[in-house]
Amino acid sequence: MSTGFRATRDGVVAEFDAAEAAILRSLVEMILGMIEPGSTAEDPLERALGIGTSTEVPDDPVLARLFPSAYADEEMAAEFRRYTEAGLRDAKRADAQTMLETVVPGRITLTEEQAHAWLRALNDVRLTLGTRLEVTEEVHEEIAEMPEDDPRYAAFVTYDWLTYLQDTLVRALW
């Protein structure tokens, strides 16, 4: 079982068994499948500048959580989304891709840049899973009281493990 991340003079180190690496890969692939590439603008200049066509809050609660509105005013929020969402999507995809490329069974050593990408990707995975599970502040109490044969049990335990990994990664970076 993973003991989390720790800082070494070579970088940020963690060790994952085959099942843990497979779970992380699967979750990150899920994120990549959800987050389409950034700008789909037809205008070459807009595409080059990362200006997108999306102005609406996504219908999917997960995507709405990953790409929240920046303003309460709908018109301002739509304009902000148009200018930023494509870049955010590309950044989230790049972070997920970095994680996917570096998560393997056994010991992994991440550079500081890779560790920061992992931190952002883990956050996206946790937000996704937490939104789907409707996680609340009482998640630890809920897990403690949940019978192991509850169909949600494995997902909640996975969410808790991701929280632990994220915590150890933050501590290793700072």
C-alpha positions as CSV (number, residue, x, y, z in Angstrom):
1,M,0.0,0.0,0.0
2,S,1.3,3.4,-0.9
3,T,2.8,5.4,1.9
4,G,2.2,8.6,0.0
5,F,4.7,11.1,-1.3
6,R,7.9,12.3,0.4
7,A,10.6,14.8,-0.6
8,T,14.1,13.5,-1.4
9,R,17.1,15.2,-2.8
10,D,16.2,13.5,-6.2
11,G,12.7,14.9,-6.3
12,V,9.3,13.9,-4.9
13,V,9.0,10.1,-4.4
14,A,6.1,7.7,-4.0
15,E,5.7,4.0,-4.4
16,F,2.5,2.4,-5.9
17,D,1.7,-1.3,-6.2
18,A,0.2,-2.5,-9.5
19,A,-3.4,-2.1,-8.3
20,E,-2.9,1.5,-7.1
21,A,-1.2,2.5,-10.3
22,A,-4.0,1.0,-12.3
23,I,-6.6,2.9,-10.3
24,L,-4.8,6.2,-10.7
25,R,-4.4,5.5,-14.5
26,S,-8.1,4.7,-14.8
27,L,-9.2,7.8,-13.0
28,V,-6.9,10.1,-15.0
29,E,-8.0,8.5,-18.2
30,M,-11.6,9.3,-17.1
31,I,-10.6,12.9,-16.7
32,L,-9.0,13.0,-20.1
33,G,-12.1,11.5,-21.6
34,M,-14.3,14.2,-20.0
35,I,-12.2,17.3,-20.7
36,E,-12.2,17.8,-24.4
37,P,-9.3,19.8,-26.0
38,G,-9.5,23.6,-25.6
39,S,-10.3,26.0,-28.4
40,T,-12.6,24.9,-31.1
41,A,-12.9,28.3,-32.6
42,E,-12.9,28.5,-36.3
43,D,-11.1,31.8,-36.5
44,P,-7.3,31.0,-36.6
45,L,-6.4,34.0,-34.5
46,E,-9.0,33.1,-31.8
47,R,-7.7,29.5,-31.8
48,A,-4.1,30.7,-31.5
49,L,-5.0,32.9,-28.6
50,G,-7.0,30.2,-26.9
51,I,-10.3,32.0,-27.2
52,G,-13.1,29.4,-27.2
53,T,-16.6,29.3,-28.2
54,S,-18.0,28.0,-24.9
55,T,-19.9,30.7,-22.9
56,E,-22.4,28.5,-21.0
57,V,-22.0,26.7,-17.7
58,P,-21.7,23.0,-18.5
59,D,-24.8,20.9,-17.8
60,D,-22.7,18.1,-16.3
61,P,-22.2,18.9,-12.6
62,V,-18.6,17.6,-12.7
63,L,-17.6,19.9,-15.6
64,A,-19.4,22.8,-13.9
65,R,-17.3,22.1,-10.8
66,L,-14.0,21.8,-12.9
67,F,-14.9,25.0,-14.8
68,P,-16.9,27.2,-12.4
69,S,-18.3,30.6,-13.3
70,A,-16.0,33.4,-12.3
71,Y,-18.8,35.9,-11.9
72,A,-22.3,36.0,-10.6
73,D,-23.3,38.2,-13.5
74,E,-24.2,35.8,-16.3
75,E,-22.9,38.1,-19.1
76,M,-19.6,38.7,-17.4
77,A,-19.3,35.0,-16.6
78,A,-20.0,34.1,-20.2
79,E,-17.3,36.5,-21.5
80,F,-14.8,35.3,-19.0
81,R,-15.5,31.7,-19.9
82,R,-15.1,32.4,-23.6
83,Y,-11.6,33.8,-23.0
84,T,-10.3,31.3,-20.4
85,E,-12.0,27.9,-20.6
86,A,-10.1,26.7,-23.6
87,G,-6.8,27.4,-21.9
88,L,-8.0,25.8,-18.6
89,R,-9.1,22.7,-20.5
90,D,-5.7,22.5,-22.2
91,A,-3.9,22.9,-18.9
92,K,-6.0,20.3,-17.2
93,R,-5.4,17.9,-20.0
94,A,-1.6,18.5,-19.9
95,D,-1.6,17.9,-16.1
96,A,-3.6,14.7,-16.5
97,Q,-1.3,13.5,-19.3
98,T,1.8,14.2,-17.1
99,M,0.3,12.1,-14.4
100,L,-0.7,9.3,-16.8
101,E,2.9,9.2,-18.2
102,T,4.5,9.0,-14.8
103,V,2.3,6.7,-12.8
104,V,3.7,3.2,-12.9
105,P,3.8,0.3,-10.4
106,G,6.9,0.7,-8.2
107,R,8.8,3.7,-7.1
108,I,8.3,6.9,-9.0
109,T,10.4,10.1,-8.7
110,L,8.8,13.3,-9.9
111,T,10.5,16.6,-10.7
112,E,9.0,19.6,-9.0
113,E,7.2,20.5,-12.2
114,Q,5.8,17.0,-12.5
115,A,4.8,17.0,-8.9
116,H,2.8,20.3,-9.3
117,A,1.1,18.7,-12.4
118,W,0.2,15.7,-10.2
119,L,-1.2,18.0,-7.5
120,R,-3.5,19.7,-10.0
121,A,-4.5,16.4,-11.7
122,L,-5.2,14.8,-8.3
123,N,-7.3,17.8,-7.4
124,D,-9.3,17.4,-10.6
125,V,-9.8,13.6,-10.0
126,R,-10.9,14.3,-6.4
127,L,-13.3,17.0,-7.6
128,T,-14.8,14.7,-10.2
129,L,-15.2,11.8,-7.8
130,G,-16.4,13.9,-5.0
131,T,-19.0,15.6,-7.2
132,R,-20.3,12.2,-8.5
133,L,-20.4,10.8,-4.9
134,E,-21.9,14.0,-3.5
135,V,-19.2,14.1,-0.8
136,T,-19.8,16.4,2.2
137,E,-17.7,17.5,5.1
138,E,-18.8,14.4,6.9
139,V,-17.1,12.1,4.5
140,H,-14.9,10.4,7.1
141,E,-17.8,9.7,9.4
142,E,-19.8,8.4,6.4
143,I,-17.1,6.0,5.4
144,A,-16.6,4.8,9.0
145,E,-20.4,4.0,9.3
146,M,-20.7,2.6,5.8
147,P,-20.9,-1.2,5.5
148,E,-18.2,-2.7,3.3
149,D,-20.8,-4.3,1.1
150,D,-22.3,-0.9,0.3
151,P,-21.9,-0.5,-3.5
152,R,-20.5,3.0,-2.9
153,Y,-17.9,1.8,-0.3
154,A,-15.0,1.3,-2.8
155,A,-15.5,4.7,-4.4
156,F,-15.6,6.5,-1.0
157,V,-12.5,4.7,0.1
158,T,-10.8,5.6,-3.1
159,Y,-11.8,9.3,-2.6
160,D,-10.3,9.1,0.9
161,W,-7.1,7.6,-0.5
162,L,-6.8,10.3,-3.1
163,T,-7.2,12.9,-0.3
164,Y,-4.4,11.3,1.5
165,L,-2.2,11.2,-1.6
166,Q,-2.9,14.9,-2.2
167,D,-2.1,15.8,1.4
168,T,1.2,14.0,1.3
169,L,2.1,15.6,-2.0
170,V,1.4,19.0,-0.7
171,R,3.6,18.3,2.4
172,A,6.4,17.0,0.2
173,L,6.3,20.1,-2.0
174,W,6.3,22.5,1.0
